[in-house]
Amino acid sequence: MSRPLTVLLTNLFLSGRSGTEIQTRNIALELLRQGHRPLVHAPALGPIAMELRNASIPVVTDLNDITQPIDIVHGHHLPTTVAAVARFPETPAIFVCHDFTAWYDSPPQFPTIRRYVAVDETVYDRLTLESGIPTDKVCVLLNAVDINRFVPEASLPPQPRRALAFAKNQGHIAAIQAACAQRGIHLDVIGYSVGRTIDAPEHVIPGYDLVFGSALSAMEAMACGRAVVVCDGRGLAGMCDVSRFADWRRLNFGLRTLRQPLTPQTIGTEIDRYNAIQATEVTTRLRAEGGLAAYVEQLTLLYREVLEEQRRTPHSAHELSRAMVTYLQDWYPNDAGPWPWVRERRLLLDTIDDLSYGVLCAPLDTPLTFGSGETRRWWWRIRGFSIPEDWGTWTDGSPAIAMFRVGQACELHAKFVMHPFVPDENRELSVDVTVNGLLLDTWVFRGPAGIEPRMRCLRIPEKVIGEDGVIWLMFAIKNSRSPNQLGLSDLDLRSLGIGLREVTLRAWNASMTLRHFLH
């Protein structure tokens, strides 16, 4: 019987619920179950780190705290893998690449890294065609799901009634909302970009018929027996059926599958492909081919292969030191390196300057329409707003603060078109409206809200605006509640106040219209 291995896994974060964080946890737990000794290094810790520690798996932020020898480094992400290689220079390593574009998934090239693992064919091309890794050092191990954690429950209905969208980015949410609304499908949205992450998606996913997601989230939904439309903010693949499963799995249900545009029409077409029998067959295929236990067994075989190769042909300290010097020189502060972080930092500082010194001035006699991509030029949401939707956006919490500039300092008359969140006759919502620190009005709304938006007008004196034309607009909302608190949604935890649709500013005989300025 082969001896147990001590495996050091690295990841840039363990503070959220990204795909690599979940996979780091899953691999470590399965290694432990199969009799090995995993430990994990990450600079930033959170609930997943606590989960690992509760399972008796050590988690360290400082590699110097590890005083026992390890057998192999299982590296995720460039910086943490390099740190582990430097800390254990005589230990062989593998590097697992999860993403085609992220800088932190760029493969470090050191003689101690004996194998590079691609989670799909897309990142295999990154490793071999873009990064110059020899093909004999690269293998593909398709991502896996913990099928003991994600299990099918209720069977699917003939037509979908409830849908769940994962939002690690936002570009697809409005189109999904529109497509589901057209078909009478209730939609909930969860994910980092909407501020609603959940610790145990395996308990939530089975409550839905249809799931919108990509990569690991899509696979977890398939493992739960749900119908899955593969998409995220980068594009749309479509409804995963048996005919598409094999090709899309080789691409990790990720970037290279997302080839269709995100519109209510294209998403609606894929929703209409819903077939409960097909979804069940996909679940059967995934659970047979994509289970975590078999994946970790393959990893263990790879570990032992690398250890044997290291025993036969050990690398020299000279080779490692030269590779480390090359790596450090690549990260010198200049614009010409492979990852020009100095230029990125400069762009970020320019953006901060824009926020600090004001957005672009708009002449008051110029109508402004705020569609996607143009809003940032005239308007800044500082805090307290939810993600944009096709009609506008909700305030989320109190206060909600925004800033914009007008072309000249003068008395303004503002008209607000909005939807107050007062879903029943027992609800009352009070909003104090402040401009540049001066309380100008208090709006009181009583339910039920109805379908039609409500309007309120506000006079903004010239002396309040000041010479620079900057307007700091603050809504202090009293009695805001979440749909979850009112029993309207299990997952919507936003503290909703007013849903802003349109603001019109008029000064003398000139006017400026901000339509859907939060879009």
N, C-alpha and C positions, 0 to 999 in steps of 0.2 A: 504493500500500500504506500502511495506517495505521501511524503510528509506535508503537513500544512504549511502554507506560505504566509509570510507577513507582508502585506501589500499596503503601500502608502498611496492613497488617492488624493489628487489635488483639484481644487476648483476655485475660481476667482471670487465667488460668493457662496455663502450658505445662508443668506439673509432674506431670500424671497422664494419664488416658486417657478423659476425658469426651468427649461428642459434639462440643462446640464446639472442643475441643483437636484432635481428629482432623480435623474439617472445616477448621480453620485451616491445619493442616499440608497437607491434601489440596489446598486451593485454592492455597496458595502454591506447592506443587510443580507443579501443573498450569499456573499462570500462567507459571512459569519455562519449562516445556516448550513453551508456546505463544509464547515469545519476549518476555515482559514482565520487569519488574524488581520482584519482590515483596520486601518486608522486613516483619518482624513485631515488634510490641511486646507484651510481657507482663511483669508485675512478678515472677512466680514461674516459674522455669525448671526443666526436667528433661530426660528422654531425648528428648522430641519436639523440644525446642529444639536438642539436639545433632544430631538427624537432619536438621533444616533447615540447620544450619550446615555439616554434611557435604555437603549438596547445593549449597553456595555461597550460601545465602539468609541475609542478615544478620538477627540477632535482638538486640533491645536491651531492657534493663530501664529505661533512662533516655532519654526522648524528646529530651532536650537533646543527646544524643550524635549525633543525626541532623543533619548540617550541609549536606546537599544538599537541593534542593527536591523535593517529591513532587507527583504529579499528583492523587491522590485518596486519601482515607481510607476504608477498608473496615472499619467498626466492628462488633465484637462486644462486648457488655456495656457497661453504663452508665458505670462509672468510667473505664475505659480509653478509651472513645470520647470522653468529655468532655475527658480529658487531651490526646488527639491533636488535637481541635478547637481547644483553647486554644493548643497548641504551633504549629499551622499555621492561623492565623486566616483566611488568604486562600485556603485550599484547600477545595474542595467535598468532601462526604462522603456516604456511605450508611451506614445502620444496619441490621444484620440481626438480627431478633428470633427466638430459637430456643425460648423457653419461655413458657408462659402465666402462670405464677405467680411465678417467681423475681424477687426485687427487682432483681437486677443485669441483668435483661433489660427493665426498664422503659425506654421509649424517651426519650432526651434530646431536647429540642426546641430546636434552634438553627437560625438561618437558613442556616448552611453545610451542614446535613444536607438534601440535596435529595430523597432517596428513602429510604423505609423498606421493607425486604424482610421478608416473612413466609415462614417455611419451610413453613407449612401453613395451612389455613383456620382452625384454632383460634387461632393467634397473630395472624392477620389480624384476627380479632374483637377481640383484646386491643388492637391498635394503633388500630383505627377506632372501636370501640364503647366501650372502656374508657379509652383514653388520649387520645382526641380528635384523632388525626392525620387530616387531610383525605384522603379516599379517592383523590384524584388524585395523592397523594404516596406511595401504598402499592401494592406489587405482591407477588404470590406467586411465589416460585421454589422448587419442591419440592426437598427435600434429594436429594443424589446420592451414589453410591457409586463408589469407584475400582475399576472392573470389571477393570482390568489387575492389580490387587493381589489381589482376591477372585475366584477363578475356580473353576468346577466341576471336580471330579476324579472320584472313583468314583461310579457310578450308585447310586441308592437301592435298598435291598432291599424286598421286598414288605411286610414288617413291621419297625417300628423295633426295633433292638437296643441302640443306644447313644444317649444324650441328653446335651445340654449346656445348662446354665442360666446366663444372665448375671444377676449380682446386683449391680446398682447400688444396690439397696435390698433388704430382707430379707422383706417381708411375704408373698411368694409361694413361698419356698423349701420350707418344710415341706409345703405342699400338693402341690407338684411331686414332692417325694421320695416322699410317700405314693402318689400316682397312678402314678408310675413303678414303685415296688416292687410294687404290685398287678398290674402287667402284665409283670413280669420284665425291665424295661428298666434297664440300668445308667445311672446319672446321675452326671455330674461338674458341679461348680459353680465358676464363676470370677467375679471382679469385685471392685470396690473394697470392698464391704461385708463380704466374707468374707476380705479380706486376700490375695487371689490375683489380681492383675492380670497380664496377659501383654502383651508388647510387640508380638507378631506374631500376632494372632488368625487371620489369613489362613492360617497354617500349621496351626492347631488345629481350626478349624471343619469342614474337609472330613473329618475323622476321625469325625464323628458323623452319625447319620441324622436326628435330630430336635433342634431348637434352641428354647429358650424365651428370648425377649428382646423388646425394644421399640425403637422409633425406629431409630437408625442401626445398632445391633447386629442388629436383626431384618433390616434391608435387607442388611447384609453377609452374613448367613447365607443369605438368599435368593439373593444373587449367587453364592454357593458351591454352589448346587443343593441346599440342605438343605430339609427340611420345617420350617416355623416356626410355633410357637404364640406369638402375640403377647400378652405379659403382662409385668408387673413388679409391684413391691410395692403399686402403686396399684389394680390390678385386672386383669381378664382380658378380652381381645378374643376370641381363639380361633385356630383353625388357619387360616392364610391360604391360601385357594384362589383360583382364577381369578375366581369370582363376587364375592369380597370385595376383591380386590387394588386395584382402581381407587379405591373409596371410602376404603379404609384408607390408601392412599398419599397421597391429598389431605389426610389428617389425620396424616401422618408416622408412622403406626403408633404413635401416642402417646396422650396423655391422653384425648382425646375418644373413642377407640376402646375404652378399658378400662372397660367398663360391666358386666361380669359379676363376681359375687363370686369370691373365691379359695378354693375348697374342693377336696379331692381328687376329689369327684364332678364338679364343673364342668370341672376341668382334665382329668380322665379322659375325659369326653365328647369334648373337643376332640382329645385324643390318638387316640381311636378314629376320628376323621375322617381320619387319616393316609392319604394316597394318593400314591404315588410319581409317577404320571403328572401329577397336578395340581401337585405341587411343581415338577416340571420345567417345566411351562407357566408357572408363576409366575416361575421363574428367567429364562425366555426374555423375558417381558414386562419384568421389571425391568432386565435388561441392555440391552434395546432402548430403554427410556424414561428410565432413571435413571442413565446413565453420567456420570462426572465431567467428561469433556472437553466435552460439549455444555452442561453446566451452567455451566462457566467461560466458554464462548463467550457464553452469555446474560449473565453478569455483565459481561463486557467491553463488550458492547453497551450495558448500563446505565451503566457508567462513562463511556463516550463521550457518551451522552445527557446525563448530569449535567454533564459538562465543557462541552458546548455551551450548556446552559441557564445555567451560571455565566458563560460568556463574554457571552451576550446580556443577562442581567440580574444583574449582580454584586450581592452583598449589601453592606450598609454596615457599617463598623466600629461605628457607634452601635447598630445592631440586635444585633450579636453581643455587645457589652458588656452591654446590658440583659438579654439572655437568660442570660448567664453570671451576672449578679447574682441573677436569679430562681432559677437552679439552686443557687447557693451558699446563698441564704437558705432554700431548702427543706431544706437539710441542716444548718441550725442545730440544736444539741442541745436538742430539746424533744420532747414526746410527741405533738404535733399535726401533725407533718410527714407527707408522703406515705409516708415509710419511717421509722417511729418507732424508730430503732435504739437510742435511749436506754432505752425500755421493754424492748426485747429484751435489752439489756445487763443491766438490772436483774434480769430473770428468770434470766439465766444466772448472775449472781452469787448469787442465791437458791439455785440448784441447787448451786453450789460450797459454799455454807454448809451445805446438807444433807449433802454429802459430808464436809465438815470436822468437823461437830459431831454426826454420827450420823444414822442412819435412824430412823424412827418406832419407838418401843418397842411391843412386843407382849406382853400378859400371857401368862405361861407356860401358863395353863389355856385358852387360846384356840387352837383348831386353825386353822392358816393354810394355805390352798391358793394356790399361786402360779401363776396363769394369766397370759396376756399382758395387760400393762397394770397389773397389780397388783404384779409383782415389785419394781419400783423403790421402792415404798413401804416395803419391809421389808429389802431386800437390795441390796448394791452389788457388782458385779463390778469390782474395781479394775484388775486386769491378768491376762493369761495365760489367758483363756477364749476359746473359739471362739464363733461365732454360736449362738443357741439353736436347738434342734430340737424336734420334737414330744415327745420322750421326756425331754429334759434338755439337757446340753451337755458338750462335751469341754473338758478343759484343753488349752491350746495353748502349749507352751513351759514353762519353769520359771524362777522360781516362778509359781504361780497363786495370786492373793491376792483374798480377798473380805472384806467387812465386813457385820455386821448387829448389831442390839441386842436384848437380851432385857429383859423388863419389870422384872427384879430381879436383884441379884447373889446367886447361890447356886450350889451345886455342880450341875453338869449332867452328864447321861449322854447321849451323842450316838450315834445309829446312822446309818451312811452306807450307802446302796444305790447300787452303781456298776457300771460295765463297765470293767475295766482293758483297755488296748490291748496284749494279748499274743496275737497271732493264730496263733502256732504254738508247739510244745513247746520250741523252742530259745530262746524269748524269756523274759526275766525283767524285771520292773518293780519298782523300789523307790521308795517315797514317804515322805518325812519329813513328819509332820503337826505343825505348830506353831500354837499359839494364843497371841496376844499376846506373841510372842517366846519362848515356852517350848516346847521340843521335847517333845511328849507321847507320840508313838508313831512307829514305822516300819512301814509295810505293805510286804510283799513279795508280788508276784503272779507266778505262773508259768503259761505257756500250756499248751494252747490255752484261750482264754477261754470258749468255748461261748456258748450263747444266754442262759442264765439269768444274772441279775446276781449280783454277790457283795456280801456285807455285812461291814462292820467296825464295831466299837464303840469309843468313846473316852470316857474319864472326864476332865471338865474341872473342876479344882478351883475353888472359889469365889474363892480369893485370886488366881487367874489372871485372872478376869473383871474384877474391880474394881468400884467403886461405880457407875460410869456404865452398866454393863451392856453395854459395847461388846466385841464379839468380832472380832478380826482373825484370820482363818483363812488359813493359808498351806500350800500343798502344794509341797514341793521335790521334784521328780520327777527321778529318775536313769534313764538309759537310755531316755528317750523317743525315738521315731522317727516319721517321717512315713510314710504309705502309699506315697508316691513312693519313699522310700529302701528300702522293703521289697519294691518291685516290685508293689504291689497297686493303684496308681493312678498314671497319668502326671501328673495335675494336682493331686492333693491333697498340698500341701506342709506341712500343719499338723504340728507336732510333738506327737503325741497321747500323753496319759498316761492319765488316768482320765476316763470318761464318767459324770458325776454325775447320778443320777436323783432321789434323795430323801434328805432329812436329817430325822431325828426327834430333837428335844431334849426330855428329860424332867428335871424337877426335883422331887424329893420326890414328892408325889402329883399334881402338875400336869404337863401335857405340851404341847408345841407341835410341830406337824408342818409342815415346809416341803416341800410336794410339788411336784416339778418346779420347784424354786425358780429354776432358770436358764431357764425356759421363756420 
